[in-house]
Amino acid sequence: GRVLERSGFQVTSATNGLEGLHMMQAEVYDIAFVDFLMPVMNGIQMVTRYRKWEKEQEDRGTKQYIVGISANADGGDIEEGKRQGMDHFCRKPLTVATMKTILGSAPATVAKPAAAS
């Protein structure tokens, strides 16, 4: 989170997957980084439930951009995450270069950091 904050982004964190699900249902974020291993509800379960909920929202208008992150996910986990609705996957730890690549390849609807003045 600190790398993003230093780059001009506002960062909001959840302590577990269920809290993250509720946060994403309440607000569309520019980008959501979802860890595969979270307490209460793991990242794949959270994204599955979120995408199902998102499809039912007629007035939502915007598809949440979700990046799955994990230090230990194998190829099967990554494919399952994408099948359930993750838009991208990155291995932890995330570097500044990786973050810039993700933000650069994200859809135009994803905010870019504010220019320093």
Backbone as JSON, one array per atom type, in Angstrom:
{
  "sequence": "GRVLERSGFQVTSATNGLEGLHMMQAEVYDIAFVDFLMPVMNGIQMVTRYRKWEKEQEDRGTKQYIVGISANADGGDIEEGKRQGMDHFCRKPLTVATMKTILGSAPATVAKPAAAS",
  "N": [[0.78, -1.19, 0.0], [1.99, 1.22, 0.69], [3.69, 1.92, -1.41], [1.9, 2.61, -3.44], [0.6, 4.76, -2.17], [2.72, 6.61, -1.94], [2.96, 7.15, -4.58], [0.85, 8.74, -5.12], [-1.71, 7.71, -4.85], [-4.81, 6.97, -3.2], [-5.22, 4.68, -0.65], [-7.1, 1.94, 0.45], [-7.68, -0.57, 2.8], [-8.66, -3.96, 3.49], [-9.3, -6.19, 6.2], [-9.94, -8.83, 5.92], [-11.33, -11.29, 3.61], [-14.18, -11.2, 3.5], [-14.78, -8.68, 4.53], [-13.49, -7.16, 2.55], [-15.08, -7.84, 0.33], [-17.53, -6.64, 1.06], [-16.69, -3.97, 1.1], [-16.04, -3.55, -1.61], [-18.53, -3.89, -2.73], [-19.77, -1.64, -1.84], [-18.46, 0.49, -3.01], [-16.91, 1.53, -6.08], [-13.68, 0.92, -6.9], [-10.64, 2.33, -8.22], [-8.78, 0.39, -8.79], [-8.56, -2.93, -7.64], [-6.67, -4.79, -5.51], [-6.46, -8.09, -4.77], [-5.75, -10.44, -2.44], [-4.91, -13.87, -2.64], [-4.81, -15.47, -0.38], [-6.6, -14.9, 2.25], [-8.01, -14.3, 5.49], [-11.19, -15.61, 6.7], [-12.62, -15.42, 4.14], [-11.32, -16.55, 1.15], [-9.37, -15.08, -1.59], [-10.22, -15.99, -4.16], [-12.78, -16.99, -3.63], [-13.95, -14.62, -2.75], [-13.84, -12.96, -5.06], [-15.41, -14.47, -6.8], [-17.94, -14.33, -5.55], [-18.24, -11.55, -5.59], [-18.26, -10.92, -8.4], [-20.58, -12.28, -9.18], [-22.48, -10.85, -7.69], [-22.01, -8.31, -8.82], [-22.92, -8.61, -11.46], [-25.62, -8.66, -11.04], [-26.28, -6.06, -10.51], [-27.9, -3.5, -11.85], [-27.54, -0.76, -12.04], [-24.89, -0.25, -11.67], [-22.88, 0.17, -13.65], [-20.03, 0.28, -14.02], [-17.37, -1.97, -14.43], [-15.55, -3.55, -11.96], [-12.04, -3.41, -11.76], [-9.91, -6.01, -11.12], [-7.07, -7.25, -9.54], [-5.44, -10.13, -8.86], [-3.34, -11.23, -6.23], [-0.51, -13.02, -4.98], [1.9, -14.88, -3.13], [2.27, -17.54, -3.25], [0.58, -18.89, -5.05], [-0.22, -21.4, -7.44], [-0.09, -22.44, -10.93], [-2.65, -23.53, -11.47], [-4.23, -22.31, -9.5], [-4.03, -19.64, -10.27], [-5.22, -19.68, -12.82], [-7.82, -20.46, -12.06], [-8.54, -18.22, -10.53], [-8.62, -16.25, -12.54], [-10.63, -17.35, -14.14], [-12.77, -17.03, -12.43], [-13.05, -14.32, -12.38], [-10.93, -12.51, -11.91], [-8.97, -9.94, -13.26], [-6.3, -9.75, -13.76], [-3.09, -11.07, -12.73], [-0.56, -11.02, -10.23], [2.59, -11.83, -8.82], [3.57, -11.79, -5.39], [6.39, -10.48, -3.61], [5.1, -7.27, -4.57], [6.67, -5.12, -6.79], [7.8, -1.73, -7.41], [8.15, -1.39, -10.16], [6.52, -3.47, -11.14], [4.02, -2.59, -10.23], [3.75, -0.23, -11.74], [3.63, -1.34, -14.29], [1.24, -2.81, -14.12], [-0.62, -0.72, -13.66], [-0.21, 0.72, -16.0], [-1.15, -1.03, -17.93], [-3.77, -1.34, -17.32], [-7.32, -0.81, -17.88], [-8.54, 2.24, -19.45], [-10.29, 3.42, -17.7], [-9.22, 3.18, -15.2], [-7.76, 5.09, -12.72], [-4.92, 7.22, -12.99], [-1.87, 8.12, -11.28], [-1.82, 11.34, -9.67], [-0.23, 14.14, -11.1], [2.83, 15.4, -9.84], [3.13, 18.53, -8.25]],
  "CA": [[0.0, 0.0, 0.0], [2.81, 2.44, 0.8], [4.2, 2.27, -2.75], [0.82, 3.32, -4.12], [0.39, 6.05, -1.5], [3.82, 7.5, -2.34], [2.75, 7.48, -5.99], [-0.28, 9.64, -5.24], [-2.99, 7.01, -4.77], [-5.43, 6.75, -1.9], [-5.27, 3.23, -0.45], [-8.03, 1.43, 1.45], [-7.36, -1.98, 3.01], [-9.58, -4.81, 4.23], [-8.58, -7.14, 7.05], [-10.26, -10.19, 5.49], [-12.05, -11.34, 2.35], [-15.58, -10.79, 3.63], [-14.76, -7.21, 4.64], [-13.15, -6.67, 1.22], [-16.28, -8.0, -0.5], [-18.48, -5.58, 1.42], [-16.13, -2.68, 0.66], [-16.16, -3.45, -3.06], [-19.95, -3.73, -3.05], [-20.18, -0.29, -1.47], [-17.75, 1.52, -3.78], [-16.07, 1.07, -7.18], [-12.32, 1.43, -6.74], [-9.9, 2.4, -9.48], [-8.19, -0.94, -8.96], [-8.64, -3.71, -6.4], [-5.69, -5.86, -5.36], [-7.1, -9.1, -3.93], [-4.84, -11.52, -2.08], [-5.51, -15.2, -2.71], [-4.89, -16.03, 0.97], [-7.12, -13.97, 3.25], [-8.87, -15.0, 6.45], [-12.64, -15.6, 6.59], [-12.99, -15.77, 2.77], [-10.12, -16.34, 0.34], [-9.52, -14.17, -2.72], [-11.01, -16.56, -5.26], [-14.18, -16.99, -3.17], [-14.41, -13.24, -2.71], [-14.05, -12.48, -6.42], [-16.55, -15.21, -7.33], [-19.15, -13.72, -4.98], [-18.34, -10.17, -6.06], [-18.67, -10.88, -9.81], [-21.99, -12.68, -9.22], [-23.22, -9.68, -7.21], [-21.83, -7.21, -9.78], [-23.79, -8.88, -12.61], [-27.01, -8.39, -10.64], [-26.44, -4.62, -10.29], [-28.22, -2.84, -13.12], [-27.13, 0.64, -12.04], [-23.47, -0.16, -11.32], [-22.27, 0.87, -14.78], [-18.59, 0.09, -14.17], [-16.83, -3.26, -14.0], [-14.39, -3.38, -11.07], [-10.8, -4.02, -12.24], [-9.39, -6.78, -10.0], [-5.76, -7.89, -9.71], [-5.15, -11.14, -7.85], [-1.93, -11.25, -5.82], [-0.15, -14.12, -4.09], [3.29, -15.33, -3.15], [2.32, -19.0, -3.34], [-0.4, -19.48, -5.97], [0.34, -22.15, -8.57], [-0.77, -22.17, -12.2], [-4.07, -23.86, -11.36], [-4.87, -21.26, -8.7], [-4.08, -18.42, -11.08], [-6.25, -19.88, -13.85], [-9.12, -20.44, -11.39], [-8.8, -16.82, -10.21], [-9.03, -15.56, -13.77], [-11.93, -17.91, -14.54], [-13.79, -16.5, -11.52], [-13.25, -12.89, -12.6], [-9.76, -11.64, -11.73], [-8.55, -9.41, -14.56], [-4.84, -9.82, -13.89], [-2.45, -11.7, -11.58], [0.84, -10.67, -9.97], [3.23, -12.47, -7.67], [4.11, -10.94, -4.32], [6.08, -9.09, -3.31], [4.93, -6.38, -5.72], [7.69, -4.08, -6.88], [7.36, -0.49, -8.03], [8.08, -1.65, -11.6], [5.33, -4.28, -11.38], [2.85, -1.72, -10.04], [3.66, 0.66, -12.9], [3.18, -2.16, -15.42], [-0.19, -3.08, -13.92], [-1.38, 0.52, -13.88], [-0.08, 1.1, -17.41], [-1.91, -1.94, -18.79], [-5.16, -1.34, -16.88], [-8.21, -0.04, -18.77], [-8.49, 3.7, -19.33], [-11.13, 3.85, -16.58], [-8.44, 3.13, -13.97], [-7.1, 6.37, -12.51], [-3.46, 7.29, -12.95], [-1.5, 9.02, -10.18], [-1.81, 12.77, -9.95], [1.11, 14.69, -11.38], [3.37, 16.18, -8.73], [3.18, 19.96, -8.59]],
  "C": [[0.84, 1.27, 0.0], [3.35, 2.89, -0.56], [3.14, 3.06, -3.5], [0.57, 4.69, -3.49], [1.47, 7.05, -1.88], [3.68, 7.93, -3.79], [1.51, 8.34, -6.2], [-1.64, 8.98, -5.19], [-3.5, 6.98, -3.34], [-5.62, 5.25, -1.77], [-6.24, 2.91, 0.69], [-7.78, -0.06, 1.57], [-8.47, -2.68, 3.79], [-8.76, -5.8, 5.06], [-8.87, -8.59, 6.7], [-11.1, -10.13, 4.21], [-13.49, -10.88, 2.42], [-15.68, -9.27, 3.75], [-14.44, -6.6, 3.28], [-14.33, -6.75, 0.26], [-17.27, -6.88, -0.21], [-17.99, -4.2, 0.99], [-16.29, -2.5, -0.84], [-17.62, -3.32, -3.49], [-20.43, -2.31, -2.77], [-19.57, 0.79, -2.36], [-16.96, 0.87, -4.92], [-14.7, 1.73, -6.99], [-11.65, 1.49, -8.1], [-9.29, 1.05, -9.81], [-8.28, -1.65, -7.62], [-7.59, -4.81, -6.46], [-6.26, -6.85, -4.35], [-6.13, -10.25, -3.7], [-5.57, -12.86, -2.13], [-5.73, -15.76, -1.3], [-5.3, -14.95, 1.96], [-7.94, -14.78, 4.24], [-10.35, -14.78, 6.13], [-13.11, -16.05, 5.2], [-11.76, -15.52, 1.9], [-10.41, -15.49, -0.89], [-10.37, -14.7, -3.85], [-12.49, -16.59, -4.86], [-14.75, -15.58, -3.19], [-14.73, -12.72, -4.11], [-15.25, -13.18, -7.06], [-17.85, -14.58, -6.84], [-19.33, -12.29, -5.48], [-18.84, -10.12, -7.5], [-20.13, -11.3, -9.96], [-22.86, -11.5, -8.79], [-23.18, -8.56, -8.24], [-22.75, -7.39, -10.98], [-25.25, -8.55, -12.31], [-27.31, -6.9, -10.48], [-26.67, -3.91, -11.62], [-27.7, -1.41, -13.18], [-25.65, 0.82, -11.75], [-22.69, 0.56, -12.41], [-20.81, 0.59, -15.03], [-18.19, -1.28, -13.66], [-15.58, -3.0, -13.17], [-13.18, -4.1, -11.67], [-10.12, -4.69, -11.05], [-8.08, -7.47, -10.38], [-5.56, -8.85, -8.55], [-3.66, -11.11, -7.52], [-1.7, -12.42, -4.87], [1.33, -14.41, -4.21], [3.36, -16.82, -3.48], [1.37, -19.65, -4.33], [0.32, -20.23, -7.09], [-0.49, -21.84, -9.82], [-2.25, -22.45, -12.16], [-4.84, -22.82, -10.58], [-5.07, -20.0, -9.53], [-5.16, -18.54, -12.14], [-7.65, -19.85, -13.24], [-9.5, -19.01, -11.02], [-9.28, -16.05, -11.42], [-10.39, -16.05, -14.25], [-13.06, -17.32, -13.69], [-13.92, -14.98, -11.6], [-12.09, -11.97, -12.29], [-9.29, -11.2, -13.12], [-7.06, -9.61, -14.82], [-4.31, -10.55, -12.65], [-1.01, -11.23, -11.47], [1.34, -11.42, -8.75], [3.69, -11.44, -6.67], [5.55, -11.36, -4.07], [5.99, -8.26, -4.59], [6.0, -5.31, -5.67], [7.09, -2.82, -7.5], [7.19, -0.7, -9.54], [6.83, -2.46, -11.95], [4.07, -3.44, -11.26], [2.66, -0.8, -11.24], [3.17, -0.1, -14.12], [1.68, -2.44, -15.32], [-1.02, -1.84, -14.22], [-1.33, 0.96, -15.33], [-0.91, 0.23, -18.33], [-3.39, -2.0, -18.42], [-6.02, -0.53, -17.86], [-8.14, 1.46, -18.48], [-9.33, 4.22, -18.17], [-10.38, 3.84, -15.25], [-7.64, 4.42, -13.86], [-5.59, 6.21, -12.52], [-3.07, 8.25, -11.83], [-1.5, 10.48, -10.62], [-0.38, 13.25, -10.19], [1.56, 15.53, -10.19], [3.46, 17.64, -9.16], [4.21, 20.66, -7.75]]
}
